Amino acid sequence: MAAESPAGRVALVTGGAGGIGAAVAAALRDAVALVIAADLHGDASRRSDLASAARLGKVVPLDITDRSAVRSLVHDLGQQLGA
């Protein structure tokens, strides 16, 4: 069976503002249509700088231990992206 192409897909990377998460986001940015990095740390200007520097679609604040915040982010992204 052939592997499915990631083109046109969206990747949501948690911990995407630093370390392993940032490396994963950077690796995905050329393989998928849009990479969104979610991270607990960093203020809005730092997230904007990260998004520009890494050529990410956006960097958003997220505490992955907060289930309602995760659900809300996924819902909001679905609405924004037409999913």
PyMOL commands that set and color helices and strands:
alter all, ss='L'
color gray80, all
select helices_A, chain A and resi 19-28+44-54+67-81
alter helices_A, ss='H'
color red, helices_A
select strands_A, chain A and resi 10-14+34-39+58-61
alter strands_A, ss='S'
color yellow, strands_A
deselect
rebuild
show_as cartoon
